[in-house]
């Protein structure tokens, strides 16, 4: 698989530095009251981590199940700190864009969840999650009848082909590339440089559209995760007739329940009902409210204050991908009336302290650091128990097959650090190897992380030399293979509920390249062997192989010290109905929302 630079993952990592998607500022909650809330989160996570099922045509037929008490009418106000990077589906690989996408776009498949954490992949514009043959190398999709874009044009297999082929174009640079690399290899752009806008197209041996209703994907090896891949926002349908290439980012065409009526980049976005959307064809979405008004530039602090006060328009408002600002957490949780207007749950992100294996070659040093780091002090800056929990391993609780008790370095028993074990490991290590260069972003929160790491590692005799990097170019700098840093904090979230979207991007030796997310430069034959095996297996069998790879990576290589699991904690207005945590997005589920009055 080609190197995947996960913009969704990068967005969370950059946002963590800026304090926009997870809780980052200091709070009175010092991380020592995890108790009841963490146990609830862990129970929810266990439900979330169940294996994904692929639905048949009956489960993929609309309309979506009615939400209890749902009413029609009104406009939901959306508070959001940052503007949207993109609206072109092919460019969407971040959480905020993905949330918006589910309101205005549709793909071949989509995720459906029941509110208890159970998820399945259903057919969206396709009749089902897909039919595989040839041992999983061939996948066939049949399009539903009555699928139209906002202009009334019926969607055909030609539009699906166009959607796939345009992902090869050079102007598409921020979206996912799983499907393209699976179809055409790592250098997929060379196979179709103009993105299918000219006379050349992908051969039928790769992508076949025998009639207006049928789409067939042909791969050179089994691709059991394809239905989940196609459910990514980046593969939402772009109708061929209305594709304006680079300009499409500013004025895209809708297939979903809402369409864009006004868009001021970085300032505001207004959505209204799309009268061409037919609920009978959609098993996931609703069209309860008349519209959505997005107000960009509203800080998390202001969002939280407005929603706590719950006055005027704020009663109809939600946090979209923002969280309760950490210094106001106590104001929320100590007021029952406010606290009941929250959603909580694990995000898919694991925060780790990466080791540059080209520089920190002594595993004793890596193990010692892993034992010594103080997750508790780091989590305190994230909002305590509401911002995260100590991570015992490299897999998030949201992943199928997550092992809650897998803790090879005793991180759960000693979240503040096992100083004695670290000192023991470092006893015979030369002084020259006890000096580590730590790259960190030039943000207030990263400065706090630097202090916490310096404090923890100094206790075991390791000197931390801080090197400040501009937050905007942080990942560009640490993403260079020949970078001059020993350690750096990063985070990663799965692209869909499969450990393959974690192990492959960040621990695959083929991903050791400038700009690739294998920040530790792991390149191990055993890991490569297990990746190859897992990618050819069905999800249930692959789950065990991914676990084997995980154990090997963490115990035998130890490329990164697990620090904490990020959590979500959001607030919404009192007139919002149908609010629940979304297992798939790790934010409020926008599909079920309505206004109570």
C-alpha positions, 0 to 999 in steps of 0.5 A: 500500500502506498504511503498514506499521509492521513489528513484526518489524523494530521488534522487531529494532531495539529489541532491537538497542538492548537487546542481545537479538537481535544481538551488542551488547556489546564483544568481544575480536574487534575486527571485523578477523578477518572473513576466512574466516567472512565469506566463508562467510557471503557464500557462504551469503547468495548461496545464500539470495538465490535467487528463491523458487519456488511449489510445486505439490500434489505438493511440498505433500503431507506428510509432510515429508522425514525428517531424517537420524538423527532419533529420537523422544522427550524435551523440548527446553529453550528459553532466551529472554531476553524473554517473548512479546509475543503468542500470538494469530497476528493479533498476531504480527509479531516473530521470537520469536513467529514461531518459536513460531508455526511449532510450534503454528499453520498457515496457507494456505501456508508456507516450505519450505527444503532446508538449502542455502538454497533456499526455496519456498512450499508449501501448508500447509493448502492443497493448493498455493502458490495458483493465480492467474488474471486476470493475478494479480488473483485467487488460488484456494486449495483446502483439504487434507482432514483438517486439524483443530484441537487440539479435533478440529474440521475446518478449513473455508473459513469459518475462513479467512474468519474469520482474514482478517476478524478482522485488521480488528478494532480489538483486532488492532493488532500484526500485519501488514496487507499482506493487509487493505490489498490487499483493502480499501485503506489505511482497511481497518478502516472496511470491517469495523469489527467484524472479521467477528464480527457479521453483516457480512462482506467481499463475495464480490467481495473474499473468496469462499468458494463451498464448504467447501474453496475460498477465493478472493481478489480484488484490484484489481491483480496481487499476485504475492507473495500466497503469501509473504504468506500464509506470514507467522505473522500470517495463521495460522488462527484457528478461528472456533468458539474465537476469544475475541477479546482473550482469545485471546492467552493461550489460542490453539488449535493446528493444528500439531504442538504445543499449549500445555499451560501458559503463564505470561506472561513466565515459562514456556511448555510445549508438548506434542504435538497428537494432532490434527495429521496429518503426512501433511498437512504438508510442512514440520514434524516432531513428533520431540520430545514437548515444548518447555519455554520458560524466559523471563528467561534473559539471553544471557550466562547462555544462553551460559555454560550452553550452553558448559558443556553440563551436565545439562539444557543438553545438550537446550537451544537459543537461540531468538532469542538469540545468543552473548553477544559477550564470550564469542565467543572462548570459543566459537570457540576451542573446537572442541567448542563451536564445532561446536555453533553456527549462523551466517548473515546476518540480514535486517537492514540497520543504517543511519544515517537522514537526516531529509530535511526537515532535512538537505536538502543532499545533499553533507552526506548523501554526506559523512556516508556516506563518513565513517562508520566501520562497522568501529568500529560493528561491533566493538561487535556482536561483530566479524565474528560480529556483522556485516559492513560494508554497501555498500548498503541491501539485505541479502544475504538478499534475492533479487537482492542485489548484493554488489559494488554499493558506490556510496560505497566502503564495502567499500574504506574501511569505516573511512571515506573522510575525504578524500572527505568533506572534499572534499564539505564544502569549500563547505558552510556551517558551519550545515549541519555541525551534526547532531542525533543521536537515540540510545537511552538504552542502553549500546550506543547510547552507544558508537555515539554515540561512534563517530559523533562520532569519525568525523564530527568528523574531517571537521568535522561536529559531532554534538549527541547527544539521548538518548531513552528506548529504549522510546519511541525509534521513537515519537519518531523516527517523528514526521514533525515530529521535531527530529532530523537523524540516527538509527540504525535497522534493517530486515528483509524480511517475506518474501524480496522487496525489495518488503517493504523499498522499499515500507515505508521509501522509499514516499512514501505512508508519510510519516506519524506512526508509519510506518517511512519514517524519512527521509521519502522522497517521490520521484515516480520511486520511486513509479513504480518501486514501482507497476511492481514490485508488478504484476510477477512476482517475477523481473521485479520483482527487476530493478525493485526493483534499479533503485529501490534504485540510484536511492534510494541514489545520487540521494537517499541517505536513509540511510548503510548501516552494517552487515549484522547476523549471527546466531551461536547455540549449542545443546546437544550432545544436540540433533540436526538443528540448522541455520540457517533461511534464512527465520527467520534463526535455528535451524530449529525444524522439524527438531530432535530429541534424539539420546538 
